[in-house]
């Protein structure tokens, strides 16, 4: 009976992120190491069970800032996880064809070159097809379009590299859940705020389809919620953000702007909204020094209205922007 009660309590905590009035708990360690990544996962108190997917970016071909195999190895081994990815909806250009990830063939080359295979099992979830999953917020989207291999997994570890992003302002847990899990058509659907259900490279990046910035950000929140709902109906989902190598550009940018921020640490929560809010707040609290300058990243987030993704995610009930930091150091 005690085990059943504990399981029900853990399930309730997972569904709500945190039931306390002061908001969700966000765990923090200032140490960025394989050992601290495992410790912060354990601090969440929700073991990854069943067939475990670890959603992360394996990085664009010439981007040096992605989370490295040597950092994530102990965690992935510990949960017996498979790294999952989806193909991109863009090309790096004619001069960088070897760095593209918009075809599975090229994507696999980058995954191998970055050292993820044969070290880990890796799955490009939309390599063989896609599927539609329900959205609760239908303001822009009728459904979310994800790689159909997502159905092969019971539990999702959302392992995100927190940094800037050219279109979203910033990239964290919410982007990793939404754009990251979307198939190529799904990415086009989200970026176009529901206007384009099938990828068309000649139309995707025109003003007609990407001009509604807030609609795109709201679509990211809605599709992130769809993925969360998918895994909460199975065995569960957790969220970890690593704040290192923080360029204003995403890991999806082949030649990112230089990193101007010092590494900060690793944060984790059962609430992706609280987690991303905590990371944005940390950037806002940084002081300008000779080796640490948050100015460009804050400008990027402001220019793209990036925090609207967090606000909208809270609005639709995905989580809460309220949180409390608990250090595990």
N, C-alpha and C positions, 0 to 999 in steps of 0.2 A: 504493500500500500504506500509506504514512504517513497519508493521509487516512482510510482505512478504520479503522486503529488508533485514531486520534484520535476518530473518530466513536463507536467502541465504548467508549472510555474516557469520553466525554461522556455516552453513554447509561447506562453503569454508575453514574456519579456522579448522574445525574438520578434513577435508580431508588432509590438508597440514601440520597440526601440528602448523605451524606459517609461515606467509608469509614474515616476516621481514628479512632483510639481516643479522642481527646479530644472527639469529638462532631462534629455538623454545624457548618459555617461559617455564621455569621449576619453579613452585611455591614451596616454602619451608617454613615449620614451624619447629622450634626446639622443640616445645611442642608435646609430644606424649600422646594424650588423646582422648577420644571419641569426645569431642567438637572440637578439632583441626582437627580431621579427617573429620568431617562434614564441617568445614570452608574451608579446602583445596579443598574438592570436589566442594563446591560452588564457590571458586575462579576460577575454570576452566571455568565457565560460560556456560556449556553444560549440561542441565538437563537430567537425565536419565528418559526416557519415555518408555511407552509400557511395554512389559514383560521383566523385568530387571534381568539379570543373573549377579552374583558377583563371578568372578573366583578367588579363593584363595585356598591355601592348608590348609586342616584341620589337617595336621600333622600325621606323623607316630606314632604308638601306644605309645612308651615310649619317644618320643621326646618332650621336654618341651618348645621349642622355637617358635612354631607356633603362629600366631596372635590370641589372645584370644577373646572369645565371648564378654567379657565385654568391650574390646577396639573397636570392630567393630560394636557393636549392634546399636548405634544411626544412623550410616551411612546406614546400611542395612534396618533398619526400615524406615528411611527417604526416601529411593528410592523404598521402597516396593519390595526389591530384594529377590532372591533365591540364596543361595550359590550353586555353581556348581563345581563338581569334576569329575575325571575319575579314574578308577582302575589303579593300578600300574602294571608294567611288571616285577616284581621281588618279591621274598619272603624274609622276614627278617631272615629266617632260622628256623630250627626245634625247637630251644629253644624259639622262639618268635612268635609262631603261632597266639597268641591272638593279636599281634600287626600288623599283616599283613594287607595290603589293596589291595592284588591282587585278591581277590574275593569280590563280592558285599556283601556277608553275613558278612565277617570279616570287610570289610570297614565300614559298617553300625555300627558295634560294636564300632569301634574306634571313629567314628563321634559322637556317643552317649556319649561315655566315656569322650570325650574332651568338652562336654557341648554344642555342636552346635544344637542338637535336644533335647528337643522339642522347644528350644528357637527360632530357625529359620527354614524356609523351606529349605531343602537341596535336591539336585538332583545329583545322580551319573549318568552322562550323557551317559555312555556306558553300563549301567546296562542291557538294553534291546537290544542293537545293536550299530552299527556304520554306518557312511556314509562317502563318499569321497567328498571333496571340492577342487576346482581348486587351483593350485599354479601358480604364475607368473614366478617364478624362477625354471626351470626344470633341473638345473645342476645335481641334484641327485635324486629328487623326481618327480614322474609323477602326484602326487596329495597329499593331506593331508587326513589322516584318523582320524576322530574325533567321539566323542560320538554322536549318532543320535538324542539325546534329545536337542542338540544345536539348532536344527531347531525350537524349541519351544520358542525361545527368540528373542527379537527385539534389545536389547541394552546390551552391555557388560561393566561392571565396572571391570577392571583388577586390583585387589587388591593384591599386591605382597609383600611378606616379603623378603627384600633384605638381602642376606647372601652369604656364600660360597656354592660350590657344588662340590662333588667328581669328576664328569666327565665334567661338563660344566665350571668349574672354579668359576663361581658365578651364583647365581640365582636371577633374577629380573623380569621385565615385559616381556622380550622376551622369557624367559624360561616358564613363566606362560602361555603365549599365545600358545606356541608350544607344549612342552611335557605335559603341564598342561591340555590342551584341547584335546590332542590326546587320542584315545582309546588304549587299550592294544596293539592291532596290530599296531596302529599308532605310539605308543612309540617305538616298535621294528623297524618299518620302518624308523623312524627318527634316532634312535641310530645307525642303520646299514647303514646309508646314502643311503637308498633306496634298499638295497640288500635283506631285509627280509620283505615280505609283510604280513606274518602271524606269530604270536608269536610262538616261539619254545624255551622253557626254556633251552633246552640242547645246543642250538647254540647261543642264544642271546648275551651272555657275553664272547664269544670266540674271540680271536684276529682277526679271519677272518672277524668278523662282526663289531667290534668296533675299529679296528686298525687305521682307517682313521679318526683321531681326527678332522682335519679341515673340512672334509666332514660332520661329525656329527654336528659341529657348524654351518656350512652353511645350513644344512638341518633344524636346529632349526630356523634360520632366515627365511628361505623360508616358513616353516609351520606357523610361527608367522604371516608373511605377509598374508597368506591364511585366517587365522582367522580374521585379521583386515579387509581384503577385504569383508569377509562374513558379518560383522556387519556394515561396512560403507555403504553397499548396503541396509541395513535395516534402523534402527534409529540412530545408532552411537556406539561409543566406547571411553572410557577414561582410563587413566592409573595412578595408585597411588602406590608408593613404600614406605614401612615403614622400616626405618633403626633402628631396635632394636634387641636385642638378637642375635647379628651377630656372629655366629659360623662359622668356615670354612666349616662346613657341612650343607647340606640342611635340610629342615623340613622333607624330605623323608628318612632321616637316622635315624634309630631307637635309636641309642646311639651316639649322636653327640659329637664332641670334645668340650671342655669347651669354653665358650664365653670369649674372651680377649679384646673385643672392647667395649667402652662405647656407650650407645644409642645415636643416633645423631638427628633424627627427621623424618618428613614425607615430601616426595616430590611428586609432581603430575605434569602431562603435557598432552598435546594432541598429543605428539610425543614420542613413546616408546623408540626410539633409543636415543634421547636426554636425556630422563629420566634415562635410564640405564647408559649412559655415565656420567651424572652428579653424580650418586651414586658412580661409580668407581673412578671418580676424587676426590670425598670427601674422600674415603678410602686412596687414594694416598697422600692426603694432611694431614693425621693424624700424629701427633707426638707421638713418643714412650714415655710413662710415666709409673709410677708404676701401674696405673689402666687402661691404654689404649695402646694396642699394635697391630698395623695393620699388623705386619710382616708376620704372618702365612697366613692370608687371601690374602695378596698381592702375597706371594709365590704360594699359591694354584691357583690363577688366572693366574699367569705367567706360572706355570707348565702345565696347561691345555690349554694355549693359549686362555683363556676365552674371551678376548676383541675382538677376531676375529669374534665372533657372532655379536657384535656391528658394526664392520667394514663392514662385509658382508651385514648386514641389511641395512646399508647406501648405499652400492654398488648396491643393487637390488631395491632401491627406497622406502624402508619402512619409512625412516625418515632421520634426519640429526644429526650428532654428535655435531653440533654447537648449543649452547644454551646460554641463559642468565637466571640467578637466580633472582627470584623476591620473597622477603620475605613477608609473610603475618602476621608476628608477630608485 
